[in-house]
């Protein structure tokens, strides 16, 4: 919700981009429904952001990020999609920091 508000997008605009109803966006934002990777990727695209930046918001990957930042994410995607989406490279990069 914070990202959407900063980008001055309404729930209605995101819902339209995802071809879902506004109530679905509301439930996503309130944590009442889990996201598939595809839905997360579609939301990130609607926000003009990468999936990893949406997941780690507001702690976007940067070299000056505090070393104590912890991000726990569970995604169910195939190994091929993990590589194709660029998440593998970003996770490895984050682990190197």
Contact map, one row per residue, 1 for C-alpha under 8 A:
1111100000000000000000000000100000000000000000000000000000000000000000000000000000000000000000000
1111110000000000000000000000000000000000000000000000000000000000000000000000000000000000000000000
1111111000000000000000000000000000000000000000100000000010000000000000000000000000000000000000000
1111111111100000000000000000000000000000000000100000000000000000000000000000000000000000000000000
1111111111000000000000000000000000000000000000000000000000000000000000000000000000000000000000000
0111111110000000000000000000000000000000000000000000000000000000000000000000000000000000000000000
0011111110000000000000000000000000000000000000100000000000000000000000000000000000000000000000000
0001111111000000000000000000000000000000000000000000000000000000000000000000000000000000000000000
0001111111101100000000000000000000000000000000000000000000000000000000000000000000000000000000000
0001100111111100000000000000000000000000000000000000000000000000000000000000000000000000000000000
0001000011111110000001001100000000000000000000000000000000000000000000000000000000000000000000000
0000000001111111000011000000000000000000000000000000000000000000000000000000000000000000000000000
0000000011111111100000000000000000000000000000000000000000000000000000000000000000000000000000000
0000000011111111110000001000000000000000001001000000000000000000000000000000000000000000000000000
0000000000111111111111011000000000000000000000000000000000000000000000000000000000000000000000000
0000000000011111111110000000000000000000000000000000000000000000000000000000000000000000000000000
0000000000001111111100000000000000000000000001000000000000000000000000000000000000000000000000000
0000000000000111111100000000000000000010011001000000000000000000000000000000000000000000000000000
0000000000000011111110000000000000000000000000000000000000000000000000000000000000000000000000000
0000000000000011111111011000000000000000000000000000000000000000000000000000000000000000000000000
0000000000010011001111111000000000000000000000000000000000000000000000000000000000000000000000000
0000000000110010000111111100000000000000000000000000000000000000000000000000000000000000000000000
0000000000000000000011111110000000000000000000000000000000000000000000000000000000000000000000000
0000000000000010000111111111000000000000000000000000000000000000000000000000000000000000000000000
0000000000100110000111111111100000000000000000000000000000000000000000000000000000000000000000000
0000000000100000000001111111110000000000000000000000000000000000000000000000000000000000000000000
0000000000000000000000111111111110000000000000000000000000000000000000000000000000000000000000000
0000000000000000000000011111111111100000000000000000000000000000000000000000000000000000000000000
1000000000000000000000001111111100000000000000000000000000000000000000000000000000000000000000000
0000000000000000000000000111111100000000000000000000000000000000000000000000000000000000000000000
0000000000000000000000000011111111000000000000000000000000000000000000000000000000000000000000000
0000000000000000000000000011111111000000000000000000000000000000000000000000000000000000000000000
0000000000000000000000000011001111100000000000000000000000000000000000000000000000000000000000000
0000000000000000000000000001001111110000000000000000000000000000000000000000000000000000000000000
0000000000000000000000000001000011111111000000000000000000000000000000000000000000000000000000000
0000000000000000000000000000000001111111000000000000000000000000000000000011000000000000000000000
0000000000000000000000000000000000111111100000000000000000000000000000000011100000000000000000000
0000000000000000000000000000000000111111110000000000000000000000000000000000000000000000000000000
0000000000000000010000000000000000111111111000000000000000000000000000000000000000000000000000000
0000000000000000000000000000000000111111111100000010000000000000000000000000000000000000000000000
0000000000000000000000000000000000001111111110000110000000000000000000000000000000000000000000000
0000000000000000010000000000000000000111111111000000000000000000000000000000000000000000000000000
0000000000000100010000000000000000000011111111100000000000000000000000000000000000000000000000000
0000000000000000000000000000000000000001111111111110010000000000000000000000000000000000000000000
0000000000000000000000000000000000000000111111111100000000000000000000000000000000000000000000000
0000000000000100110000000000000000000000011111111000000000000000000000000000000000000000000000000
0011001000000000000000000000000000000000001111111000000000000000000000000000000000000000000000000
0000000000000000000000000000000000000000000111111100000000000000000000000000000000000000000000000
0000000000000000000000000000000000000000000111111110110000000000000000000000000000000000000000000
0000000000000000000000000000000000000000100110011111110000000000000000000000000000000000000000000
0000000000000000000000000000000000000001100100001111111000000000000000000000000000000000000000000
0000000000000000000000000000000000000000000000000111111100000000000000000000000000000010010000000
0000000000000000000000000000000000000000000000001111111111111000000000000000000000000000000000000
0000000000000000000000000000000000000000000100001111111110000000000000000000000000000000000000000
0000000000000000000000000000000000000000000000000011111110000000000000001000000000000000000000000
0000000000000000000000000000000000000000000000000001111111111000000000100000000000000000000000000
0010000000000000000000000000000000000000000000000000111111110000000000000000000000000000000000000
0000000000000000000000000000000000000000000000000000100111110000000000000000000000000000000000000
0000000000000000000000000000000000000000000000000000100111111000100010000000000000000000000000000
0000000000000000000000000000000000000000000000000000100111111100100000000000000000000000000000000
0000000000000000000000000000000000000000000000000000100100111110100000000000000000000000000001000
0000000000000000000000000000000000000000000000000000000000011111100000000000000000000000000000000
0000000000000000000000000000000000000000000000000000000000001111100000000000000000000000000000001
0000000000000000000000000000000000000000000000000000000000000111110000000000000000000000000000000
0000000000000000000000000000000000000000000000000000000000111111111010000000000000000000000000000
0000000000000000000000000000000000000000000000000000000000000001111110000000000000000000000000000
0000000000000000000000000000000000000000000000000000000000000000111110000000000000000000000000000
0000000000000000000000000000000000000000000000000000000000000000011111000000000000000000000000000
0000000000000000000000000000000000000000000000000000000000100000111111100000000000000000000000000
0000000000000000000000000000000000000000000000000000000000000000000111110000000000000000000000000
0000000000000000000000000000000000000000000000000000000100000000000011111000000000000000000000000
0000000000000000000000000000000000000000000000000000000000000000000001111100000000000000000000000
0000000000000000000000000000000000000000000000000000001000000000000000111110000000000000000000000
0000000000000000000000000000000000000000000000000000000000000000000000011111000000000000000000000
0000000000000000000000000000000000011000000000000000000000000000000000001111100000000000000000000
0000000000000000000000000000000000011000000000000000000000000000000000000111110000000000000000000
0000000000000000000000000000000000001000000000000000000000000000000000000011111011000000000000000
0000000000000000000000000000000000000000000000000000000000000000000000000001111111000000000000000
0000000000000000000000000000000000000000000000000000000000000000000000000000111111100000000000000
0000000000000000000000000000000000000000000000000000000000000000000000000000011111110000000000000
0000000000000000000000000000000000000000000000000000000000000000000000000000111111111000000000000
0000000000000000000000000000000000000000000000000000000000000000000000000000111111111111000000000
0000000000000000000000000000000000000000000000000000000000000000000000000000001111111111100000000
0000000000000000000000000000000000000000000000000000000000000000000000000000000111111110000000000
0000000000000000000000000000000000000000000000000000000000000000000000000000000011111111000000000
0000000000000000000000000000000000000000000000000000000000000000000000000000000001111111110000000
0000000000000000000000000000000000000000000000000001000000000000000000000000000001111111111000000
0000000000000000000000000000000000000000000000000000000000000000000000000000000001101111111100000
0000000000000000000000000000000000000000000000000000000000000000000000000000000000100111111110000
0000000000000000000000000000000000000000000000000001000000000000000000000000000000000111111111000
0000000000000000000000000000000000000000000000000000000000000000000000000000000000000011111111100
0000000000000000000000000000000000000000000000000000000000000000000000000000000000000001111111110
0000000000000000000000000000000000000000000000000000000000000000000000000000000000000000111111111
0000000000000000000000000000000000000000000000000000000000001000000000000000000000000000011111111
0000000000000000000000000000000000000000000000000000000000000000000000000000000000000000001111111
0000000000000000000000000000000000000000000000000000000000000000000000000000000000000000000111111
0000000000000000000000000000000000000000000000000000000000000010000000000000000000000000000011111
